[in-house]
Amino acid sequence: MSDTLNGTFELQTEREEMFWWPLLFEALSWHGFHFTAPGKPAGMGYYFYRSYLQEEDSDFVCASFRELWERIVGRQAQIMVSLWSSTADPFPLDLLIALRENASGLSVSLGCDDAYLSPDDIDPGTVKERLRLLWTCCKTLFVVCQPCRGEMSWGEAAPGTPVLASFGQPLEVSEEARQRQRLQVQEQVLPGGKRIFVAQPWYVRGRHGELAYWPLED
């Protein structure tokens, strides 16, 4: 079953989605992620939308950036955009901005489908590079989206597996998880004094559900 490794941030903001899209596009471009999909003409890529007015009106489409931007400006749908890396072996990160349910502010999510992280199908060095790039992008979003808090986790984590990282608040990992998975929680301080906590090593699931562990640092 497909799963997604997500970095999700809760923004304390009165600004609407249209204010944040250009900032987040720019921030992710610093790390080589752009809308144009591999094999497509410049400015053509993919996004998913779901209408706020009719939930059944949803689709994953290939379109120009102009068409995407017109849908963003129209503010009639929740949108998730696929941004592609400029690495030799491109892969996408999916960027979503959503209204928070029963709360003020917005939620920003950056995710990578496990099909692009599979230890069964992808060279270990490539998996490690992609995990590190996702981690770097999430740290950048945390700085850009202030004030906010966030975490990184698998969408449907296997039983007993913990959150992988926490932004702006301590990471709680049970003693059982620390012992069974040999996790170590590290604290890092970003520019401006923002604190993040990361449990290492990270894990990805193989084709048959087994876990493979990957250190973010050598």
N, C-alpha and C positions, 0 to 999 in steps of 0.2 A: 504494500500500500504506500502510495506516495506521501511524503511528509515534507515540511519546509522548516529550515532553520531561520528564525525570525529575530530581528532586533526591533523591539516595539517601544515607543516613547509616548508618554502622556504629556502634552503641552499645556501649560497654563497661559492661555492667550485669548484675546478678544478678536484677533485677526481671523479672517476667513481663509478657506483653503487657497484661494487665488493668490493671496499674499505669499504663501509658503512655497508653492510650486517652483517659481523661478529660483528662490534661494536654495532649495534642495537639489534642483537640477544642477545649479552651479557648483554646489559643494561636492556632489558626486562626480562631476566632470574633473575635479582636481585629482581624482584617483582613476581617471581614464574610462568612466562610464558615460555612454551617450545613447540617444534614442535610436539612431540608425542601426538596424539589425543586419547581421552578416548576410551577404549576398543580395541585399536590397539597395536601391538607389539612395543617395544621400537624402536624409530627412524622412525616410520611410521606416516604420517600426511597428510595434505591437502594443496594444493596451486592452484592458478589460474594463467594462463599465456596467454598472447596475443602476437603473433609474430610481430616483427617490420617489417618483410619483407612481410607477408601476413596477413592482419588484420583478415580475416575470420578464420585463424588458431589460435583458442583459445579454452581453455578447463579448467574445474575444475577437478583436478585429486587427487587421493590418491597415494602416492609414498613414497619411503624411503628418508631420509634426503640426502643421497648420490646422488640420482637422482635429487633432488631439486638443490643441490649444482652444479652438472654438468650443469644444465640449466642456473644457475646464471653465472657460469664461461664462458659459451658459448656466453653470451651477445647478444643473438638474439631475446629476448622477454622481455616485461614488465611483472613483476612477483608480485603477491600479496600472502603472506604466512599467513596461519591461525596458530596462537600461542595460546595454551590452558593454562588456569590457573590451578594451583595446589590446588585450594580450594576444599572444600568438595563437592561443586556443580559446576563442571567445566564449563567454558564458554570461547569462543574464542575472541581474538582481531585480526583483519586483518591488517598486516603490508605491506605497498606498498612503493616502491621506484620508482620514475618516472622521466624522463627528463622533464624539464620545457619547455613549448611551448613558442617560440619567446623570450627566455631569457637564460642566462647562469646559470649553477648550476642545482640542483636537487630539487625535491619535495618529502618529506617523509610524509606519512599519516598513522595514527593509528586509526582504526575504530571499533565500536561495533554495530552490527545489532540490531535494536529495538526489535526484537523477544526475545532477551536476557535481555531486560529492560522493558518489558511490565508490567504495574501495574495491568493489568487485569488477568495475568496468573502467576505472580511470587510474592513471599512473599516480602512485603515492605522492610524488613531488608536486603534481598538479593539484591534487586534493589539498595538500598543505598550503600551497600558494593561494588557492581560492578561499580557504578558511581565513587566512591572514588578511586577505584583501577585504573580505566581508567585515572582519573585526575592525580593520582600519577605517572603513567607511562608517561603521556604526559609531565609533569614537568621534568622528568628525560631525555626524548628525547630532550627537549629544551636545557638542559645543555650540553648533549653529542654532539648535532648537530651544535654547534656554529662554525662560526657566522651564525645566522639564525633569522627569525621572523616567527610567526605563530598565529593560532587562533583555537578555538574549536567551532563547530557549527553542526547543523543537515544538512544532505545532501540536503533535500528539505524542509526547515523550513516553518512552518505555517506562513501565512501573519502576519506581525507585530512582530514576535518573533525575538529577537536580537541574535547576536553572544554571546556565553556563556563565552568565555575567550579570552584574547589576550596576546601574548607573545612578550615582547620586545617593545611594543608600546601601548599607551593608548587605552582603550576600549571605543568606542563611543556608547552610549545608549541614545535614544531619551527620552525627558521628558515624552512623552506620554507612552512609554514602562515602564518607571520607575513608573509612577502612576498606570497604568492599571495592571501591573504584580507585583507591589511592589518590584521591583528589587533594590538591593543595589550593587554598584560596589566597590570591595575591591582591594587594592593593596597589593601584597606580594613581598618580596625580597628573592631571592634564593641565595644559596652559590655562592660567586663570584660577588654578586651585581646585578645579572640579575633581571629585574622587570617583573612581570606578573600582569594582571588585570583580575578579575573574577567577573561575575554578578551572584548574588545569589538571590533567589533559582534557581536551574536548573529545567528544565521541561522535561517530557517525554510524548508522546502521547498514549492515550488509544486506544482500538480497534475501537472505533467510532469517533476518531479524537479529543476527549476532552484532555485537558492538565492536567497533574498531576505534582505538584511542589515538589522538593526534596532539602532540604538544604544539602550542602556538609559538613557543620560544625554544631555541636549541639549547 
